[in-house]
Amino acid sequence: MKLYKSGSINTAKKRHNFRFTKSLGQNFLTDINIINAIIESSLIDEKSLVVEIGPGMGALTEGLTEVAGHVTAIEIDKNLIPVLEENFRDIKNFSLIQGDVLKVDIKKLIEDECEGLDFEPQSIRVVGNLPYYITTPIIMRFLEEEIPVDSITVMMQKEVGERILAEPATKAYGVLSLAVGYYCTITQVVKAPKEAFVPRPKVDSIVLRLDLREKKPVDLKSEKLFFEVIRSGFGQRRKTMNNSLAGVAGLSKENIEEVLSEVNIDGGRRAETLSMGEFAVVANGIWDYLART
């Protein structure tokens, strides 16, 4: 497998007059051990359609094309398109889309790609090195829009990864922990120090694999209300649940205190101490309260 070390990147910069774009958060992975760890842990095989977000110059892409049935890469930087086209011009199971992953119609893209393949994909997997500033919006778009993928294996800022992995009663635990945990099971793949990238970022990174759940971990009467309760609970972390939930679904503080008492949740607790199951109990309790009043 070819490794795009800084020398190769410098060659591409000269040949294509490429310049790093700071606003796009470009940090290219150059560590072959981390690249291999991502590929080996991403559950990709010859029956997989892979959607790669942000291929850069293709260091990870090359390994993906060696194991996947097909790789479709989405790259926002127009200046990288000629680099990728040159690097992968002889790779038959590769296609390239220039666009913003937050704006591309991913469902239609997957549908169109599947129709054009000479095999029927048994899994659809997302892989990527996500720009730090849009990591959460990208992940949540795939989850909330129920884009039909089996797993999402992505590099992200270490701090974001720690928030996703966080357990109740920890500082990092919050809305992101619960949202991703609701939709996915989470596996830590590998840590990536800042030295593994060119140019070198200011922070370390981590790779997580998010496997989409076939069945959600809690039973809800309203998913929308469930997430409203979570967002309100963490909106002012220092407040107790009695106070932070006031206003949810138009209920007063007194109404909330009544609901919490009915479902046996201490209203003096803070959101960071509640498990996902307890948030579900609260949301369902509010739903029942609204239904009878």
N, C-alpha and C positions, 0 to 999 in steps of 0.2 A: 504494500500500500504506500502510495506517495505521501510524504509529509510536507506540508507547506510551512516550512520554517521562515524566519524573517528574510533569508536570502531570496527565497522564491517570491515572497511578497514584494521585495524590492525590485525584482525583475519585472513583475507584473505592473508595478507602479511606473517603471520606465517605459515599458512596451506600450501600455495603454494610457499613459499619462494619468494614472489613477491617483487620487488624493483621498485620504481618510476624511469622512464627513462627521465632525464632532456631534452635530445635532441628531445624527442617526444612531449614536451610541455604538459605533463600530469598534469591536475588539475581537480579533480573529484568533481562534483557538489553534495552537501549534503543538500541543503535547500529544504524542501518539498514544501514550498509555491511557490518557483520558478519552481520546477519540475511540479507542478500542473498547473501553469500559462502557461508553454510551451505546455503541453498536451492539455489543454482546448482551447488554441488559434490556434492550428495547423490544425484545420478543419478535424481531423481524425475521421473516423467512422468505422463500421464493414465491410464496402466495400472498405476500403483503404489498399493498399500495402504501407508499410512504409519502407524506406531505412534509417537506422540510421547510421550516421558516428561517429565513435569513441565512442562506448558504455561504455568504461571504465569497471567498475565492475557491471554496469547494473541498477543504481538507476533510471535513466530516462527510460531505456528499459522496466522495469517491468510495469510501468504505461502505456507505449505505447502498450504492449501486451494485456492489459486489455480493450483497446478501439478499437484497429485496427483489421482488418481481418487477417493481417499477418505482422510481423516485420522481416526484413532482416538486420542484423547488420554487418557492416564492421569494423574490428578492426585490426590495423597494428601491435600491440604489441603481439608477440607470447606468451609472459609470461602471458597475460591476458586471453588467450583462455581457459585454464583449469578452471579458476575462473568463466568465463561466462558459460562454459559447465556445471559446477556444479550448478550454480545458476538457470539455465534455462533448466535443463535436463527433467523436467516434463511439460514444456510449449510447447504445440503442435503447436501454431501459431508463432513459432520463429525459425529462421535459422541464422547461423553464418558463416561469410566469413572472413578468415584471409588474409589481404592484404592491400595495399596502395591505398586509394581511388583515388589518382592521376594516378594510373597505371591500376587499375581494369577496364575492359571493362564494363562500367555501363549500356550501352544500351543492351548489350547481357545479363548481369546479370538480368536486369528488365524483359527482354523477357523470359528468362529461368524460373524465379521465377513465372511469370504470368502463364506460361504453366503448372507449377506443382501445382497450387492452386486448391482447390475444389470450388472456387467461381471466378467470373469475377470481377476484381477490377474496381471500378467506379472512383477511383482517386489514383494517385501515389504521395506520399509526402515524402520529405526528411526532416529529423530532425537530429540535431547534436550539440555537444559541440566541436567547431572547435579549433584545436591548433592555437595559435595566429600567428605563423610564416608562416602558409600556408592557412590562412582564405581566402584571396583574390584569390589565384590560384584555390582553391576548388570551390568557388562560380562561378568564371568566366568560369571554365571548364563546369559546368552544363549549364550555359547560352549560351556560344559561341558554344558548340557542340550540342546545341538544344536537350539535353537529355530529353526524354518525361516525365517530372514531372509537377505536378500542382502547387506545392508550395515547398519552402525551408524555414524551420523554424530553425534558427541556433543561437547559442550562439557565441559571438565574443568579441574581445577586444573593450572596449567602444570607443576608438579613431577611430577604423575602422568603427564601427556603425555610429558614428557622421559624418564620411566622406560620407557614403552611404546616410544618411538622409539630407546632407547639401544642402542649397539653393544657387542660384547665389549671387555673391557679398559677400560671406563669406569666411573666411580663409580655412575652411575645404572642400569647394566645389572644385571638380576636376574631373579627368577622371573616378574615381570609382563611383562618384555620378551620372554621366551621363550614364555610361555603365549599371549599375544596374537599373537605372530609365528607360532606354530604353527598357530593357527586362521585367521589373517587376513593379508592384505596391508594395509599401513598407509600412509595418505596424510595429510600435514599440510595442513589447509585454511586456517586463519587464526589469528592470535594475537589475544587479546582482553584489553586492559588493564583494570585494575580500574575505571577511569573509565567503562567501557561498561555498568555495572550500577547498579541502584538496588535496595536500598541497596548502597553500595560495599563490596565484600569487601576483605580485607586482602592478597590475593594476585592476581596476574595469571592469566589462563586461556588455554587453547588449544583449538582444535577439530580433531579427527582423524576421518577416515573409515576405518572398518575394513571391508574387503570380505572376506566369508567365502570361504575357499578351497574349490574343488571337489576338489582333491587336496592332501593334507598335504605339507609340504616335506621330510619325512624318513620313511623306512620303519621302523616299529617292530614289535617282537615283542610288546611290552606297553606300551600307552599309560600304564597305571597305574604301572608300574615306571619309565618315563621321567620322569614328573613327581615320583615319589618321589626319584629320583636328583637332579633339579634342586633340589627343596626341601631335601634334605639337604646338597647342595653349598653352597647359599647360607645355610643355617641358621646357620653360623658362618663368615662370609666370610673371616676371617683364617687359617683352617685350610687345610692342603693337602688335595687330594682323597683322599689315603691316609687321612687322619684324619677328614675330614668325612663320608665315605661309610661309615665303619665303623658297622655296625648295619643298613644297608640290606638288606632281604630276609633279615635274620637273619645276615648275613655278618660275620665278624670282620675286623679291620684287615688281618690276614695274607691272608685270602681276597681282600679288595679289592685289595691290592697285587698279587696274582697276576693278577686279572682285568685290571687296568690295564696290567700288563706285556704280557699276551696281546694286548690291542687297541692296543698302542703309544701309550698315553696316559701322559705323565709324571705319576706320582702326586704329585710335588712341586709341581705347578701348583695354582693356586686356581681356584675355580669361575668367577670373573668373567672368566677368560681363555679359557674354552671356548666354542666356537660351538655353535649348536643341533645341527649335524651331529655334533660330537664328543660331546655329551651323548647323542645317539642311539646312537653307537658304544659308549659305556660301558654304557648301559642294555641294549642287545642282548647285550653281552659278559657282563653279570651273568646275563641270562636263559639264555644258553647254558651258563654255569658251573653254574647251579642245575639245569639239565636233565640234566647228566651226573654230578652228585654226589649 
